[in-house]
């Protein structure tokens, strides 16, 4: 990414502690809003750091037994 404020799907998922499939599902469910999508058949979403931080503050991973 040329804009230091944007991060890709893999980095966003890593910061949220979820896998990429879950992040894609969250986009479809409206839990997180992407800044855009890279063009192409399998274009990845890009997210602002602020949006990832906002969702991370709301997301509480399930406690391990």
Number of C-alpha atoms within 10 A of each C-alpha: 8 6 7 8 11 21 20 19 20 17 16 24 19 12 14 19 15 13 14 17 12 12 21 18 12 13 14 11 10 10 14 18 17 20 14 14 14 11 9 7 6 8 10 17 21 21 21 19 17 11 16 20 14 12 14 17 10 9 12 10 10 6 5 4 3
